[in-house]
Amino acid sequence: MIKLDTVSRGLCAISIGFFLALGLFPAFTEHKEGEIAFTSNRDRNKEVYIMNADGSNQTNLTRNPADDWGPAWSPDGKRIAFTSDRNRNYEIYIMNADGSRQKRLTRNPADDWGPAWSPDGKRIAFTSDRDGNWEIYVMNANGSNVRRLTNDRADDFDPAWSPDGKKIVFVSDRGTVSGKLSNNIYTMDADGGNQVNLTNYPAFYLYPAWSPDGKKIAFTLCTGAYCDIFVMDADGGNQKNLTNYRAADIDPTWSPDGKKIAFASDRYDGEDDTQNWVRVLHPDRTKIAFTTMQLPKHIFVMNADGSNPTGLTITFDTFYTSFIVTDTHPAWGRYTDTHPTRGSYTDSTQFTTTSFVITVIILTGIFLTLIVKRRKASSA
């Protein structure tokens, strides 16, 4: 039996260290959780921020004196669309996921807002009042070929694509229910055809969001003074209240794997809520994101069944009693290593070419050393 000398043992240890660092032993490495973009006024105007899925590393991306809000991730996680009034009316903009290369897409004197990417990343649906009332429009991802999808005297808004790109879910206030004004949820084909009413209740349905597997739709339902996050089957059946709390909880957004929900809430439960807001859950990409309509607003995360709601963003209310920070419009996107300056880590299945080459060289050296030792032992 050949024994390794001190140098060989050291080289082996270094090689194992490289393998562990590179994530080739995934049991010892941390997987990426995706990232959450959101809107915050903590800099005294609305800006688009980004943070890790555990609430850490919150970073201002837009840094503009105008109001920037309502982020939407591209399917590949490399770009973010958002709404801005930097041209004195609301327009759709796009930027890289690190905030660079901010570019205006729509150019119309009316208000364009609420972008939503198609699953293939080639189109963006949005809401506009350019024809007199809110309607759903779609355009190419570069801003060209704008087309209207809905054409109703009522207001149609809040579009979201199905994962297969064949359907768009949206909200409309067309008609009344039991003689009461209400918003209800509809679906339509991606070309605007076959519009179908999914809900029919005298209340206000808002912010529908398709689950990544296409089987569920999360949404906000407001009745009276409170709003809750609900989920239903994609055909409108089996509606279930996830939050069921005396507060305003809105804006659901699914995690990439559909198992979690990140959100913000104005809920109070008799405890020191500044402590509740800063509790950190280690998310494993199994939750949804939503925000509250009342002040103050903060992003939370919960399991997809509504359990274990935990705060992600910290409020500055304690420090500025005359100014209330609100964090809203969360959007959960897949992680890509497009902005290393934020201190992001790499996926457990990825490693750099340089590190791989170094590891191969070290292992080759160990192997050759063992061959030489064996030949010397055989000739002795």
C-alpha positions in Angstrom: 0.0 0.0 0.0 1.4 3.4 -1.0 1.3 6.2 1.6 0.9 9.8 0.6 3.7 12.1 1.8 2.9 15.5 3.4 2.9 17.4 0.1 0.5 14.9 -1.6 -1.8 15.0 1.4 -1.8 18.8 1.2 -2.6 18.7 -2.5 -5.5 16.4 -1.8 -6.9 18.7 0.9 -6.6 21.7 -1.5 -8.4 19.7 -4.2 -11.2 18.7 -1.9 -11.5 22.3 -0.8 -11.9 23.5 -4.4 -14.6 20.9 -5.0 -16.5 22.0 -2.0 -16.2 25.7 -3.0 -17.3 25.0 -6.5 -20.4 23.2 -5.3 -19.5 19.8 -6.8 -20.6 18.4 -3.4 -24.1 20.0 -3.4 -25.0 18.6 0.1 -22.7 21.1 1.6 -23.6 24.1 -0.6 -26.4 26.7 -0.6 -28.8 26.8 -3.5 -30.0 30.1 -5.0 -33.3 31.3 -3.8 -34.1 33.8 -6.5 -34.4 37.6 -5.9 -37.2 39.9 -5.1 -37.6 43.3 -6.8 -39.9 45.8 -5.1 -40.9 49.5 -4.9 -39.9 51.6 -1.9 -40.1 55.3 -1.0 -37.4 55.1 1.6 -35.4 57.7 -0.4 -38.3 60.1 -0.3 -39.5 59.1 -3.8 -40.5 55.8 -5.3 -37.6 53.7 -6.5 -37.2 50.1 -7.7 -35.1 48.0 -5.3 -33.9 44.5 -5.3 -33.0 42.1 -2.5 -32.1 38.5 -1.9 -35.0 36.2 -1.1 -34.1 36.3 2.6 -34.4 40.1 2.7 -30.7 40.8 2.7 -28.7 43.1 0.4 -31.4 45.6 -0.4 -30.2 47.8 -3.2 -31.7 50.8 -5.1 -31.6 50.1 -8.8 -33.2 53.1 -10.5 -31.8 56.1 -8.5 -33.9 58.8 -10.3 -35.7 61.8 -8.8 -38.9 60.7 -10.6 -41.2 58.0 -9.3 -40.2 54.5 -10.5 -42.4 51.6 -9.5 -44.0 48.3 -10.3 -41.0 46.1 -11.3 -41.5 43.0 -13.5 -38.8 40.4 -14.1 -38.0 39.1 -17.5 -38.2 35.2 -17.7 -34.4 34.8 -17.9 -33.9 37.1 -14.8 -31.6 39.4 -16.7 -33.9 42.4 -17.2 -36.6 44.3 -15.2 -39.4 46.3 -16.7 -41.0 49.1 -14.6 -43.2 52.2 -14.7 -41.8 55.7 -14.4 -43.2 59.3 -14.6 -39.8 60.8 -15.4 -41.4 62.1 -18.6 -44.3 63.7 -16.7 -46.6 60.8 -17.5 -46.4 57.1 -16.7 -44.4 55.2 -19.3 -42.9 51.7 -19.4 -39.1 51.4 -19.0 -36.7 48.5 -19.1 -33.2 48.0 -17.4 -30.7 45.4 -16.7 -31.1 43.5 -13.5 -28.2 45.5 -12.0 -30.0 48.8 -12.8 -27.9 49.7 -15.8 -29.0 50.6 -19.3 -32.4 52.1 -18.4 -34.4 52.6 -21.5 -37.9 54.0 -22.3 -40.1 51.6 -24.2 -43.5 53.4 -24.6 -43.9 56.9 -26.0 -47.5 58.1 -25.6 -49.0 61.2 -23.9 -51.4 58.8 -22.1 -50.4 56.8 -19.0 -48.9 53.3 -19.6 -48.2 51.2 -16.6 -48.1 47.7 -15.1 -45.7 45.7 -17.4 -45.9 41.9 -17.5 -43.5 39.8 -19.5 -44.6 36.9 -21.7 -42.9 33.6 -20.7 -40.7 33.6 -23.8 -39.5 37.1 -23.0 -40.5 38.5 -26.5 -43.5 40.5 -25.5 -44.7 42.8 -22.7 -48.4 43.3 -21.8 -49.4 46.5 -20.0 -52.3 48.8 -19.1 -52.9 52.1 -20.9 -55.6 54.7 -21.1 -54.5 55.9 -24.5 -57.9 55.2 -26.0 -59.9 56.9 -23.2 -60.1 54.2 -20.6 -57.9 51.5 -19.1 -57.3 48.7 -21.6 -54.8 45.8 -21.9 -52.1 46.2 -24.6 -49.2 44.2 -25.7 -45.9 45.2 -27.4 -42.7 43.6 -28.4 -40.0 43.6 -25.7 -38.2 46.5 -27.5 -41.4 48.7 -27.5 -42.4 48.1 -31.1 -45.7 46.8 -32.5 -48.1 48.0 -29.8 -51.5 46.3 -30.1 -54.7 46.6 -28.0 -56.1 43.3 -26.7 -59.2 44.4 -24.8 -61.9 46.8 -26.1 -64.5 47.4 -23.5 -66.1 50.5 -22.1 -65.1 49.2 -18.6 -61.6 49.4 -17.2 -59.4 46.4 -17.8 -56.0 46.2 -16.0 -53.4 44.1 -14.1 -52.5 41.6 -16.9 -50.4 38.5 -16.1 -49.4 35.7 -18.5 -50.0 32.0 -18.1 -46.7 30.0 -17.9 -47.3 28.5 -21.4 -47.9 32.0 -22.9 -51.3 31.0 -24.3 -53.5 33.0 -21.8 -53.5 36.3 -20.0 -55.4 36.8 -16.8 -56.6 40.4 -15.9 -59.0 42.4 -13.8 -62.1 44.2 -15.2 -64.8 46.3 -13.6 -67.2 45.5 -16.4 -70.8 45.2 -15.1 -72.1 44.9 -11.5 -72.6 41.9 -9.2 -75.8 41.9 -7.1 -76.2 45.6 -8.0 -72.9 46.5 -6.5 -69.8 47.8 -8.3 -67.0 45.3 -8.3 -63.8 44.2 -10.0 -63.6 40.6 -11.2 -61.0 38.4 -12.7 -61.1 37.3 -16.4 -58.8 35.4 -18.7 -58.3 35.7 -22.5 -56.2 34.2 -25.2 -52.9 35.9 -25.8 -54.4 37.6 -28.9 -57.3 39.1 -26.9 -59.9 36.5 -27.9 -62.1 34.2 -25.9 -62.5 36.4 -22.8 -63.9 34.4 -19.9 -65.1 35.6 -16.5 -63.6 33.5 -13.7 -65.0 35.3 -10.6 -68.5 36.7 -9.9 -68.7 38.2 -6.4 -69.6 41.7 -5.2 -66.1 42.7 -4.1 -62.8 43.9 -5.5 -60.5 41.3 -7.0 -57.0 42.6 -7.8 -53.5 41.6 -8.8 -54.0 38.1 -10.3 -50.8 36.0 -10.7 -50.5 32.7 -12.3 -48.6 29.9 -10.5 -45.4 28.7 -12.3 -47.1 25.3 -13.0 -50.2 27.0 -14.5 -52.6 25.2 -12.2 -53.4 28.1 -9.8 -54.0 31.8 -9.8 -53.2 33.9 -6.7 -55.1 37.2 -6.3 -56.1 39.8 -3.7 -59.8 40.0 -2.6 -60.9 43.2 -0.8 -64.1 43.2 1.1 -64.9 46.1 3.4 -61.8 47.4 5.2 -59.6 44.4 4.7 -57.8 42.6 1.8 -56.6 39.0 1.8 -54.5 36.9 -0.5 -56.5 34.1 -2.1 -55.7 31.3 -4.5 -57.9 29.5 -6.9 -57.8 26.9 -9.7 -57.0 28.3 -13.1 -60.6 27.8 -14.1 -61.9 30.0 -11.2 -62.9 27.1 -8.9 -61.8 26.2 -5.4 -61.1 29.7 -4.0 -59.1 29.6 -0.8 -58.2 32.4 1.6 -54.5 32.2 2.5 -54.0 35.1 4.8 -57.4 35.6 6.6 -56.1 38.4 8.7 -57.6 41.7 9.7 -55.2 43.8 7.6 -54.6 44.8 4.0 -52.5 42.2 2.1 -52.2 42.6 -1.6 -49.9 42.0 -4.7 -49.2 38.3 -4.8 -46.2 37.1 -6.7 -45.1 33.5 -6.8 -41.6 32.2 -6.2 -40.0 30.6 -9.3 -40.8 27.1 -8.0 -44.3 28.0 -6.8 -43.8 26.9 -3.3 -43.6 30.3 -1.5 -45.0 33.8 -1.5 -43.2 37.0 -0.6 -45.3 39.9 0.6 -45.9 43.1 2.7 -48.5 43.8 5.3 -49.9 46.5 7.6 -51.0 43.8 10.1 -50.8 44.5 13.8 -51.2 41.7 16.4 -50.6 43.5 19.7 -46.8 42.7 19.7 -43.9 45.0 19.0 -44.3 44.9 15.2 -40.9 46.5 14.6 -39.5 43.2 15.9 -41.9 41.1 13.8 -40.9 43.1 10.6 -37.2 42.2 10.9 -37.6 38.5 11.6 -35.8 36.6 8.9 -37.0 33.3 7.5 -34.5 31.2 5.5 -36.5 30.8 2.4 -36.1 27.7 0.2 -38.0 29.1 -2.8 -41.4 27.8 -1.6 -43.3 31.0 -1.0 -45.4 34.0 -2.7 -44.9 37.8 -2.4 -47.7 40.4 -1.7 -48.0 43.9 -0.2 -50.5 45.9 1.7 -52.6 48.8 0.7 -52.5 50.7 4.0 -49.6 52.5 5.5 -47.0 51.4 6.5 -46.3 48.7 3.9 -43.6 46.0 4.2 -42.6 43.0 2.2 -43.2 39.6 3.8 -42.9 36.0 2.8 -45.1 33.0 3.5 -45.5 29.4 2.5 -47.8 28.9 -0.4 -50.5 27.5 1.9 -50.4 30.8 3.9 -48.4 29.6 6.8 -45.4 31.1 8.5 -45.6 34.8 7.3 -42.2 36.5 8.1 -40.9 40.0 7.4 -38.2 40.7 4.8 -37.9 44.5 4.7 -37.2 46.7 7.7 -39.2 49.9 8.3 -37.6 53.2 9.0 -40.7 54.4 10.9 -38.9 54.2 14.2 -36.3 56.7 13.0 -38.4 59.1 11.0 -41.7 59.7 12.9 -42.9 62.3 10.3 -42.2 60.0 7.3 -43.6 56.5 6.8 -41.7 54.1 4.6 -43.7 51.9 2.3 -42.4 48.8 0.4 -44.8 47.6 -2.2 -45.1 45.8 -5.6 -42.9 42.8 -4.9 -41.9 40.7 -7.9 -40.0 37.4 -7.4 -37.6 36.5 -10.1 -35.2 33.7 -10.8 -31.6 34.3 -9.8 -28.9 35.0 -12.4 -25.3 36.1 -11.6 -25.7 39.3 -13.6 -24.7 41.8 -10.9 -21.8 40.4 -8.9 -21.2 43.8 -7.2 -24.2 43.0 -5.0 -22.2 40.2 -3.4 -24.3 37.4 -5.0 -23.1 33.8 -4.8 -23.0 31.3 -7.6 -25.3 28.3 -8.0 -24.2 24.9 -6.7 -24.2 23.6 -10.2 -21.9 26.3 -11.6 -18.2 26.9 -11.3 -15.6 29.0 -13.0 -13.4 27.7 -15.8 -10.3 29.0 -14.0 -11.1 27.1 -10.8 -11.9 24.0 -12.7 -8.5 24.1 -14.6 -6.7 24.6 -11.3 -8.5 21.6 -9.8 -7.7 19.4 -12.8 -4.0 20.4 -12.6 -3.7 19.6 -8.9 -5.4 16.2 -9.3 -3.2 15.3 -12.3 -0.1 16.2 -10.2 -1.3 13.9 -7.4 -2.0 11.1 -9.9 1.4 11.4 -11.6 3.1 11.5 -8.2 1.4 8.2 -7.2 2.5 6.5 -10.5 6.1 7.6 -9.9 6.1 6.3 -6.4 4.6 2.9 -7.5 7.2 2.5 -10.2 10.1 3.2 -7.7 8.6 0.7 -5.3 8.3 -1.9 -8.0 12.0 -1.4 -9.1 13.3 -1.5 -5.6 
